[in-house]
């Protein structure tokens, strides 16, 4: 299941980056960071929804300062997402150029009769799995065995 999910994730990233192939790496990094952190709606919309939710909570619950606490907590949660790890890795031209091939390799491994160890896969697939392990705060040494 991890291989299939990773393959589909790579296809999605490749699809998103198709329109930004000529952009500078820093522009791609910023685009991906915002997308991983705030989704397709973007930071402004996410913050707007957070303010609306905080206002709603403040109007229902008579605890002073709760609305600001909710708004602050939502902002902190968005900031704590390790989006910069993924954005830095996937924004590199060398990585972007092989995403689809890595996705095909992961999909083949996902549906193979015998489960392949990550150590038997290509270097780019191992790199992707390592970055995803870092993102989820997993020990990459245990994952890439």
C-alpha positions in Angstrom: 0.0 0.0 0.0 2.9 2.4 0.7 4.4 1.8 -2.7 1.0 2.4 -4.5 0.3 5.6 -2.4 3.8 6.9 -3.1 3.5 6.2 -6.8 0.2 8.2 -7.0 1.8 11.0 -4.9 4.7 11.2 -7.4 2.3 11.3 -10.3 0.4 14.2 -8.6 3.6 16.1 -8.0 4.7 15.5 -11.5 1.3 16.7 -12.8 1.5 19.9 -10.7 5.0 20.7 -11.8 4.3 20.2 -15.5 3.2 23.8 -15.8 6.3 25.1 -13.9 9.0 23.2 -15.8 10.7 26.4 -17.0 10.4 28.1 -13.6 13.5 28.6 -11.4 14.0 26.0 -8.7 13.2 28.6 -6.0 9.9 29.4 -7.6 9.0 25.6 -7.8 10.1 25.2 -4.2 7.9 28.1 -3.0 4.9 26.7 -5.0 5.4 23.2 -3.6 5.9 24.5 -0.1 2.7 26.4 -0.2 0.8 23.5 -1.7 2.1 20.9 0.8 1.4 23.3 3.7 -1.9 24.9 2.7 -3.4 22.8 -0.2 -4.7 24.0 -3.5 -6.7 26.9 -1.9 -3.5 28.5 -0.7 -2.4 30.3 2.4 -4.8 33.3 2.1 -7.9 31.1 1.9 -6.7 28.8 4.7 -6.1 31.7 7.0 -9.5 33.2 6.0 -11.3 29.9 6.9 -9.2 29.8 10.2 -10.4 33.3 11.1 -14.0 32.4 10.3 -13.8 29.2 12.5 -12.2 31.2 15.3 -14.9 33.8 15.1 -17.6 31.1 15.1 -16.0 29.5 18.2 -15.8 32.9 19.9 -19.4 33.6 19.3 -20.6 30.2 20.6 -18.3 29.8 23.6 -18.2 32.5 26.2 -14.5 32.0 27.1 -12.5 35.2 26.5 -9.6 34.8 24.2 -10.7 31.4 22.8 -11.1 32.7 19.3 -7.6 34.0 19.2 -6.3 30.8 20.7 -8.0 28.7 17.9 -6.7 31.0 15.2 -3.2 30.9 16.6 -3.3 27.1 17.0 -4.4 26.7 13.3 -1.6 28.9 12.2 0.9 27.0 14.4 -0.3 23.6 12.9 0.2 24.9 9.4 3.7 26.2 10.2 4.6 22.8 11.8 4.1 20.9 8.6 7.5 19.8 7.3 6.6 21.0 3.8 10.0 22.5 3.2 11.5 18.9 3.2 9.3 17.8 0.4 9.4 21.1 -1.4 13.2 21.2 -1.4 13.5 17.7 -2.7 10.8 17.8 -5.4 11.7 21.2 -6.7 15.1 20.1 -8.0 15.3 19.7 -11.7 17.2 16.4 -11.4 14.4 15.0 -9.3 11.5 16.4 -11.3 12.8 14.8 -14.5 12.6 11.3 -13.1 9.4 11.5 -11.0 7.2 9.6 -13.5 9.7 6.8 -14.0 10.0 6.5 -10.2 6.2 6.4 -10.0 6.1 3.6 -12.5 8.7 1.6 -10.6 6.8 2.1 -7.3 3.5 1.0 -9.0 5.1 -2.1 -10.4 6.5 -2.9 -7.0 3.1 -2.3 -5.4 1.3 -4.8 -7.6 4.1 -7.4 -7.8 3.4 -10.9 -6.5 6.5 -10.7 -4.3 7.0 -7.5 -2.2 10.3 -5.8 -3.1 12.5 -4.4 -0.4 13.3 -0.7 -0.9 17.0 -1.5 -1.0 16.4 -3.4 -4.3 14.9 -0.4 -6.0 16.5 2.4 -7.9 18.4 5.2 -6.2 15.6 7.8 -6.9 12.9 5.6 -5.4 15.0 5.0 -2.3 15.5 8.8 -2.1 11.8 9.4 -2.4 11.0 6.8 0.3 13.7 8.4 2.5 12.3 11.9 2.1 8.8 10.6 2.8 10.1 8.8 5.9 11.7 12.1 7.0 8.5 14.0 6.4 6.5 11.5 8.6 9.3 11.5 11.2 10.1 7.8 10.6 13.6 6.3 10.9 14.7 6.1 7.3 17.3 3.4 8.2 14.4 1.1 9.2 12.4 2.0 6.1 15.2 1.5 3.5 16.4 -1.9 4.7 
